[in-house]
Amino acid sequence: MKIAVAGATGTVGTHIAAAVRAQGDEVAPLTRGSGVDLVTGKGLSEALREVDAVVDAVNITTLSADEATRFFQAATGNLATAARAAGVRHFVLLSIVGIDRNPHDYYAGKLAQEQALTASGIPATIVRATQFHEFAGQIAARATFGPLQLAPRARTQPIAAAEVGTHLARIAAGDPQPLVELAGPREEQLDDMVRRYARAHGARGWIPAISVPSTQMKGMRQGLNLPGPGAIIGTQTFDEWLATDATG
């Protein structure tokens, strides 16, 4: 079968594309490089010809609820509409665990994305994952001020992006199903993850923990983005991932 992947060059998108190929299916990358603009809808009709399933892992880097909402409503709304018109039988959306309990800042945009997909009427599966192990490095990069590295506090149960990619590829090849949750094998403290990541990549100075005053991060400190009892649990721990990442 032919599976289109939106965001095929991103953190998890590269793993989705690799997993699709590994299971013997064809990948159709939906990227600007392939002539597709999800926000305007340019190139979508052509790119979705003979596509059986779509995996939407597109992303935007922002902390703004308004910016995230505008982007996800446009990108996923256009993609879902074009996919339905093209006769795509299964649309799989990568979302985030707990955004209905913590619908603030960037997570407000992700919730709007889910709503845009549901409103399209296309047969779909929403897959909510916890933060990836790579999240520690992303946060570390954002929480650096000159020589000072900060470590924001939050509760998370991180999962390997590669494992998420494998699950998404498998789900896309099957029939639509109810909401799926994916999570890592154990809960971690984000500030501890950031410290371990920074140390593994050469940081030697003081790395103080801070409580970021945003509503989204407050919700994460309260555990609102931890998985429920029915979540599919991954196998690779953060320490195992970090050992591989730090050695290249």
C-alpha positions as CSV (number, residue, x, y, z in Angstrom):
1,M,0.0,0.0,0.0
2,K,1.0,3.6,-0.4
3,I,1.2,5.7,2.8
4,A,1.7,9.5,2.7
5,V,3.6,11.1,5.6
6,A,3.1,14.7,6.4
7,G,6.2,16.0,8.3
8,A,8.3,13.2,6.9
9,T,11.6,15.0,7.6
10,G,10.8,15.8,11.3
11,T,11.8,14.3,14.6
12,V,9.3,11.5,14.4
13,G,8.4,11.8,10.7
14,T,11.8,10.3,9.6
15,H,11.1,7.3,11.8
16,I,7.5,6.9,10.4
17,A,8.9,6.9,6.8
18,A,11.5,4.3,7.7
19,A,9.0,2.1,9.5
20,V,6.6,2.3,6.5
21,R,9.4,1.1,4.2
22,A,10.4,-1.6,6.7
23,Q,6.9,-3.1,6.7
24,G,7.0,-3.2,2.9
25,D,4.8,-0.2,2.0
26,E,5.5,2.8,-0.2
27,V,6.1,6.2,1.3
28,A,4.8,9.4,-0.2
29,P,6.5,12.3,1.7
30,L,4.3,15.4,2.0
31,T,6.9,18.2,2.4
32,R,7.7,21.5,0.9
33,G,10.6,19.8,-0.9
34,S,8.1,17.5,-2.6
35,G,6.0,20.5,-3.7
36,V,3.4,20.4,-1.0
37,D,2.3,23.3,1.2
38,L,-0.2,22.1,3.8
39,V,-1.1,25.6,5.0
40,T,-2.2,26.8,1.5
41,G,-3.1,23.3,0.2
42,K,-0.8,23.6,-2.8
43,G,0.2,20.3,-4.3
44,L,-2.0,18.2,-2.1
45,S,-4.3,16.8,-4.8
46,E,-1.4,15.6,-6.9
47,A,0.5,14.2,-3.9
48,L,-2.4,12.1,-2.7
49,R,-3.2,10.3,-5.9
50,E,-3.3,6.5,-5.3
51,V,-2.6,7.0,-1.6
52,D,-4.2,4.5,0.7
53,A,-3.4,6.1,4.1
54,V,-2.1,9.4,5.5
55,V,0.0,9.9,8.7
56,D,0.0,13.5,9.9
57,A,3.0,14.3,12.0
58,V,3.4,17.9,10.9
59,N,4.6,20.4,13.5
60,I,5.3,24.0,14.3
61,T,7.7,25.4,16.8
62,T,5.8,28.0,18.9
63,L,4.5,28.5,22.4
64,S,1.6,30.6,21.2
65,A,-1.9,29.1,21.4
66,D,-3.2,31.4,18.6
67,E,-0.3,30.7,16.3
68,A,-0.4,26.9,16.9
69,T,-4.2,26.9,16.4
70,R,-4.1,28.8,13.1
71,F,-1.3,26.5,11.8
72,F,-2.8,23.2,12.8
73,Q,-6.4,24.1,11.7
74,A,-5.1,25.1,8.3
75,A,-2.6,22.3,7.8
76,T,-4.6,19.4,9.0
77,G,-7.9,20.8,7.8
78,N,-6.5,21.1,4.2
79,L,-4.8,17.7,4.4
80,A,-7.9,15.9,5.7
81,T,-10.2,17.6,3.1
82,A,-7.8,16.7,0.3
83,A,-7.4,13.2,1.6
84,R,-11.1,12.6,1.8
85,A,-11.6,14.0,-1.8
86,A,-8.8,11.6,-3.0
87,G,-10.5,8.6,-1.5
88,V,-7.9,8.0,1.2
89,R,-9.3,5.3,3.5
90,H,-7.4,6.0,6.7
91,F,-6.0,9.2,8.2
92,V,-3.7,8.8,11.3
93,L,-3.0,11.9,13.4
94,L,-0.1,12.1,15.8
95,S,-1.2,14.1,18.8
96,I,-0.2,14.4,22.5
97,V,-1.4,12.7,25.6
98,G,-3.4,14.8,28.0
99,I,-4.1,17.9,25.8
100,D,-7.8,17.6,26.7
101,R,-6.9,18.0,30.4
102,N,-4.3,20.7,29.7
103,P,-5.6,22.6,26.7
104,H,-3.3,25.6,26.9
105,D,-0.5,27.3,24.9
106,Y,0.8,25.0,22.2
107,Y,-1.5,22.2,23.4
108,A,-4.5,24.3,22.6
109,G,-3.4,24.2,19.0
110,K,-3.0,20.4,19.1
111,L,-6.5,20.1,20.5
112,A,-7.8,22.3,17.7
113,Q,-6.0,20.1,15.3
114,E,-7.8,17.0,16.5
115,Q,-11.1,18.9,16.2
116,A,-10.4,19.9,12.7
117,L,-9.7,16.3,11.7
118,T,-12.9,15.0,13.4
119,A,-14.9,17.7,11.6
120,S,-13.6,16.6,8.2
121,G,-15.4,13.3,8.4
122,I,-12.6,11.2,7.0
123,P,-12.1,7.7,8.7
124,A,-9.3,8.4,11.2
125,T,-7.3,7.3,14.2
126,I,-6.0,9.8,16.6
127,V,-2.8,8.6,18.3
128,R,-1.7,10.6,21.4
129,A,1.9,10.1,22.5
130,T,3.7,11.4,25.5
131,Q,6.8,13.6,25.0
132,F,9.6,12.0,23.0
133,H,13.0,11.4,24.6
134,E,14.3,14.1,22.2
135,F,12.1,16.6,24.2
136,A,14.9,17.0,26.7
137,G,17.3,18.3,24.1
138,Q,14.7,20.6,22.7
139,I,13.9,22.1,26.1
140,A,17.6,22.3,26.9
141,A,18.2,24.4,23.8
142,R,15.3,26.8,24.6
143,A,16.2,27.1,28.3
144,T,19.7,28.4,27.7
145,F,20.6,32.0,28.6
146,G,24.1,32.9,27.7
147,P,26.3,30.5,29.7
148,L,23.4,29.5,32.0
149,Q,21.5,26.3,31.4
150,L,18.1,26.0,33.1
151,A,16.1,22.9,33.7
152,P,12.3,23.4,33.6
153,R,10.2,21.2,36.0
154,A,7.5,18.9,34.7
155,R,6.2,15.4,35.0
156,T,6.5,13.3,31.8
157,Q,6.6,9.6,30.7
158,P,8.8,10.0,27.6
159,I,8.9,7.5,24.7
160,A,11.4,6.9,21.9
161,A,10.4,8.7,18.7
162,A,11.5,5.6,16.8
163,E,8.9,3.5,18.7
164,V,6.2,6.0,18.0
165,G,7.1,5.9,14.3
166,T,6.8,2.1,14.2
167,H,3.4,2.2,15.9
168,L,2.1,4.9,13.5
169,A,3.2,3.0,10.4
170,R,1.5,-0.2,11.7
171,I,-1.7,1.6,12.6
172,A,-1.9,3.4,9.2
173,A,-1.7,0.0,7.5
174,G,-4.8,-1.2,9.4
175,D,-8.3,0.0,9.9
176,P,-9.4,3.1,11.8
177,Q,-9.7,2.6,15.5
178,P,-10.6,4.4,18.7
179,L,-8.2,6.8,20.4
180,V,-4.7,5.3,21.0
181,E,-2.3,6.4,23.7
182,L,1.5,5.7,23.6
183,A,3.9,6.3,26.4
184,G,7.4,5.3,27.6
185,P,8.2,2.7,30.2
186,R,8.5,5.0,33.2
187,E,7.8,8.5,34.5
188,E,10.6,11.0,34.6
189,Q,11.1,14.5,35.9
190,L,11.8,16.9,33.0
191,D,14.4,18.9,34.9
192,D,16.3,15.7,35.7
193,M,16.1,14.7,32.0
194,V,17.5,18.1,30.9
195,R,20.4,17.9,33.4
196,R,21.3,14.4,32.2
197,Y,21.0,15.5,28.6
198,A,23.1,18.6,29.1
199,R,25.8,16.7,31.1
200,A,26.0,14.0,28.4
201,H,26.6,16.7,25.8
202,G,29.4,18.5,27.7
203,A,27.7,20.9,30.2
204,R,29.7,21.2,33.4
205,G,28.2,24.2,35.2
206,W,25.2,24.7,37.6
207,I,21.9,23.7,36.1
208,P,19.1,25.0,38.3
209,A,15.6,23.7,38.2
210,I,12.9,26.3,37.5
211,S,9.1,26.3,37.3
212,V,8.1,28.0,34.0
213,P,5.0,30.1,34.8
214,S,3.1,29.2,31.6
215,T,-0.3,27.5,32.0
216,Q,0.8,24.5,29.9
217,M,3.9,23.9,32.0
218,K,1.9,24.3,35.2
219,G,-0.4,21.5,33.9
220,M,2.6,19.3,33.1
221,R,4.0,19.8,36.6
222,Q,0.6,18.6,37.9
223,G,0.9,15.4,35.8
224,L,-2.0,16.3,33.4
225,N,0.0,14.9,30.4
226,L,0.8,11.5,31.9
227,P,-0.8,8.5,30.2
228,G,-4.0,6.7,31.3
229,P,-4.1,3.0,32.3
230,G,-4.9,1.8,28.8
231,A,-1.8,3.3,27.1
232,I,0.5,1.2,25.0
233,I,3.9,1.2,26.8
234,G,7.2,1.4,25.0
235,T,10.4,-0.3,25.9
236,Q,13.3,2.0,25.5
237,T,14.1,4.1,28.6
238,F,15.4,7.7,28.5
239,D,18.8,6.6,29.8
240,E,19.0,3.9,27.1
241,W,18.2,6.5,24.5
242,L,20.6,9.0,25.9
243,A,23.4,6.5,25.9
244,T,22.9,6.0,22.2
245,D,22.3,9.7,21.4
246,A,25.4,10.9,23.3
247,T,27.7,8.5,21.5
248,G,26.3,9.5,18.1
